Amino acid sequence: MQRKTFIRLSTSWAAAAMLGMASLGATAAETVLIGVPIPMTGPNTQYGDEVKAGFLTAVETLNAAGGNIQYKAEFIDDACEPKQAVPAANRVVTSGAKFAVAHVCSGVTVPASKIYEQEGIVAITPGATSPLVTDTLNGHHFFRTIGRDDQQGPFAAKFIAEKIKPKAVAVLHDKQTYGSGVASHVKNTLESLNVPVVMYDGINAGDSDYSAVITKLKANKVDFVFFGGYYPEMGLLLRQAKEQGLKTQFMGPEGTFNQDLIDIAGPAVDGMMFTFPADFSERPENQGVVEAFKKANRSANGAFQMPAYAAVQVLDTAIKAVGPDPKKVADYLHENAFDTVIGKVAYDKKGDLKDFEFVVFQLDKDGKRTALK
């Protein structure tokens, strides 16, 4: 009996030892949590949907490839409302995430970025374009995968001056961080190019009647309007201008366009132009990524899908190079360049892209867009 017992115990010990050695040889993957605060309610949910589509497609692709890092998301609603900025950022903090693909709207991103910097969280915005995001931060942990308004605004203004050559321009904005910021850069660049800006005015976001401003446009004999803001107001401006017989061309930044614009404005969208991130889904080297979007029943060609995908790529490359230490990751992002779906990504000391490609699109009466050269 004693001998049999000894053999039984020895066999069990050997099996346990083999299992222990096997577990040492196959290191378990480490889970890295990423906070994703985006508008999930309110009028700008489509922009949040675009970020979510890009983020999920990137994470699913990386997780399926295996490796010692697996990514998990904490989605948080910021409603694209500045008053929700700090609560949303604090939810990222309390979730335990040390990384974030954070916010679309500039008015939310400016105050939220200070929380991430204070807490040492590495955050990348795929959508906030206001220079104030990084100019007022003086930080080390916040980055973008989209261009700034002082890149986009001058780009739009130069296009207007060289291609449209209007005689009387009105520059309107919605009095908010993003809209007024890009509008001011358009105005200043137009004036530096000797294009006459005869009207510079703000409208109230959320209003339903813009008859007064349209009357002013008529009185100033405006033949071109640039509006800095979002699509709900642009849609109403287009529709009401057409209803009131104002025959002029409108243009806006990327926030003025999505599918809902067409529902609001109807055929009045005909001829509207907008600056937009380049359609990175058309790059030949991105066709595998586009297929991954299709397989997941997601669109790849909005404003923010590819910048969100690129944000995950940049984080993944840095984390796998130096580990999930946010300070080391931030250092790595500042010191290196990255191949991504939006092209080569390299950062200046503020965390802004050294280069980003914008294009101009124009809509027909059915809302079909065409890139303009």
CORKA-V251152 format. One record per residue. N is the residue number from 1. PHI is phi in radians with two decimals (* if undefined). BURIAL is # if it has 16 or more other C-alpha atoms within 10 Angstrom, else .. Layout:
BEGIN
N&PHI&BURIAL  N&PHI&BURIAL
END
This chain:
BEGIN
1&*&.  2&-1.11&.  3&-1.12&.  4&-1.08&.  5&-1.09&.  6&-1.08&.  7&-1.14&.  8&-1.11&.  9&-1.17&.  10&-1.14&.  11&-1.12&.  12&-1.12&.  13&-1.12&.  14&-1.13&.  15&-1.13&.  16&-1.14&.  17&-1.12&.  18&-1.11&.  19&-1.14&.  20&-1.12&.  21&-1.15&.  22&-1.13&.  23&-1.19&.  24&-1.19&.  25&-1.30&.  26&-2.02&.  27&-1.14&.  28&-1.15&.  29&-1.17&.  30&-1.59&.  31&-1.57&.  32&-1.99&#  33&-1.56&#  34&-2.11&#  35&-1.39&#  36&-2.29&#  37&-1.45&#  38&-2.57&#  39&-1.25&#  40&-1.94&#  41&-2.37&.  42&1.61&.  43&-1.29&.  44&-1.91&#  45&-1.12&#  46&-1.08&#  47&-1.17&#  48&-1.13&#  49&-1.08&#  50&-1.15&#  51&-1.08&#  52&-1.07&#  53&-1.09&#  54&-1.17&#  55&-1.07&#  56&-1.10&#  57&-1.10&#  58&-1.15&#  59&-1.14&#  60&-1.09&.  61&-1.13&.  62&-1.17&#  63&-1.12&.  64&-1.19&.  65&-1.30&.  66&1.43&.  67&1.79&.  68&-1.60&.  69&-2.17&#  70&-2.15&#  71&-1.85&#  72&-2.32&#  73&-1.95&#  74&-2.09&.  75&-1.44&#  76&-2.36&#  77&-1.55&#  78&-1.88&#  79&1.00&#  80&1.00&#  81&-2.00&#  82&-0.92&#  83&-1.21&.  84&-1.63&#  85&-1.09&#  86&-1.17&#  87&-1.02&#  88&-1.15&#  89&-1.11&#  90&-1.15&.  91&-1.19&#  92&-1.07&#  93&-1.07&#  94&-1.23&.  95&-1.22&.  96&1.62&.  97&-1.20&#  98&-1.84&#  99&-2.42&#  100&-2.61&#  101&-1.78&#  102&-2.12&#  103&1.31&#  104&-1.96&#  105&-1.53&#  106&-1.12&#  107&-1.09&#  108&-1.47&#  109&-1.19&#  110&-0.99&#  111&-1.24&#  112&-1.17&#  113&-1.06&#  114&-1.19&#  115&-1.16&#  116&-1.10&#  117&-1.13&#  118&-1.07&.  119&-1.60&.  120&1.24&#  121&-1.63&#  122&-1.39&#  123&-2.19&#  124&-2.21&#  125&-1.65&#  126&-1.63&#  127&-2.43&#  128&-1.37&#  129&-1.86&#  130&-1.14&#  131&-1.01&#  132&-1.05&#  133&-0.97&#  134&-1.75&#  135&-1.14&.  136&-1.65&.  137&-1.52&#  138&0.91&.  139&-2.03&#  140&-2.27&#  141&-1.89&#  142&-1.94&#  143&-2.42&#  144&-2.29&#  145&-2.16&#  146&-2.56&#  147&-1.30&#  148&-1.58&#  149&-1.15&#  150&-1.42&#  151&-1.75&#  152&-1.23&#  153&-1.05&#  154&-1.08&#  155&-1.05&#  156&-1.11&#  157&-1.11&#  158&-1.14&#  159&-1.11&#  160&-1.04&#  161&-1.16&#  162&-1.52&.  163&-1.78&.  164&-1.59&.  165&0.95&.  166&-1.28&#  167&-1.68&.  168&-2.60&#  169&-1.86&#  170&-1.91&#  171&-1.98&#  172&-1.92&#  173&-2.68&#  174&-1.73&#  175&1.18&#  176&-1.85&#  177&-0.94&#  178&-1.17&#  179&-1.11&#  180&-1.21&#  181&-1.13&#  182&-1.18&#  183&-1.09&#  184&-1.13&#  185&-1.21&#  186&-1.12&#  187&-1.01&#  188&-1.12&#  189&-1.24&#  190&-1.01&#  191&-1.15&.  192&-1.19&.  193&-1.67&.  194&1.10&.  195&-1.61&#  196&-1.23&#  197&-1.72&#  198&-1.59&.  199&-2.69&#  200&-2.36&#  201&-2.58&.  202&-1.90&#  203&-2.06&#  204&-1.59&.  205&-1.08&.  206&1.68&.  207&-1.18&.  208&-1.94&.  209&-2.32&.  210&-1.97&#  211&-1.04&.  212&-1.10&.  213&-1.23&#  214&-1.17&#  215&-1.08&.  216&-1.14&.  217&-1.07&#  218&-1.11&#  219&-1.10&.  220&-1.56&.  221&0.90&#  222&-1.29&#  223&-1.95&#  224&-2.75&#  225&-2.16&#  226&-1.86&#  227&-2.04&#  228&-1.63&#  229&2.91&#  230&-2.06&#  231&-1.14&#  232&-1.04&#  233&-1.27&#  234&-1.07&#  235&-1.05&#  236&-1.19&#  237&-1.04&#  238&-1.10&#  239&-1.16&#  240&-1.27&#  241&-1.11&#  242&-1.15&#  243&-1.10&.  244&-1.69&.  245&1.34&.  246&-1.45&#  247&-1.78&.  248&-2.56&#  249&-1.71&#  250&-1.98&#  251&-2.54&#  252&-2.61&#  253&-1.46&#  254&-1.09&#  255&-1.22&#  256&-1.50&#  257&-2.12&#  258&-2.84&#  259&-1.09&.  260&-1.18&#  261&-0.97&#  262&-1.16&#  263&-1.15&.  264&-1.33&#  265&-1.53&#  266&1.12&#  267&-1.08&#  268&-1.17&#  269&-1.24&#  270&-0.95&#  271&1.63&#  272&-1.09&#  273&-2.04&#  274&-2.66&#  275&-1.42&#  276&-2.75&#  277&-0.97&#  278&-0.95&#  279&-1.35&#  280&-1.17&#  281&-1.21&#  282&-1.55&.  283&-1.17&.  284&-0.96&.  285&-1.24&.  286&-1.74&#  287&-1.12&.  288&-1.14&.  289&-1.17&#  290&-1.05&#  291&-1.10&.  292&-1.12&#  293&-1.07&#  294&-1.07&.  295&-1.08&.  296&-1.61&.  297&1.01&.  298&-2.18&#  299&-1.51&#  300&-1.89&#  301&-2.02&#  302&-1.53&#  303&-1.29&#  304&-2.07&#  305&-1.07&#  306&-1.23&#  307&-1.04&#  308&-1.20&#  309&-1.04&#  310&-1.11&#  311&-1.05&#  312&-1.16&#  313&-1.02&#  314&-1.11&#  315&-1.07&#  316&-1.06&#  317&-1.05&#  318&-1.20&#  319&-1.10&#  320&-1.26&.  321&-1.46&.  322&-2.17&.  323&1.56&.  324&-1.43&#  325&-1.71&.  326&-1.04&#  327&-1.12&.  328&-1.17&.  329&-1.13&#  330&-1.04&#  331&-1.03&.  332&-1.13&#  333&-1.12&#  334&-1.20&#  335&-1.72&.  336&-2.30&.  337&-1.95&.  338&-2.35&#  339&-1.51&.  340&-2.38&#  341&-1.19&#  342&-1.73&#  343&1.79&#  344&-1.25&.  345&-1.94&#  346&-2.47&#  347&-1.96&#  348&-1.53&.  349&-1.19&.  350&-1.46&#  351&1.66&#  352&-1.59&#  353&-1.17&#  354&-1.24&.  355&-2.70&#  356&-2.67&#  357&-1.73&#  358&-1.84&#  359&-2.36&#  360&-1.98&#  361&-1.98&#  362&-2.26&#  363&-1.73&#  364&-1.69&.  365&-1.14&.  366&-1.63&.  367&1.52&#  368&-1.34&.  369&-1.78&#  370&-2.31&.  371&-1.26&.  372&-1.78&.  373&-1.68&.
END
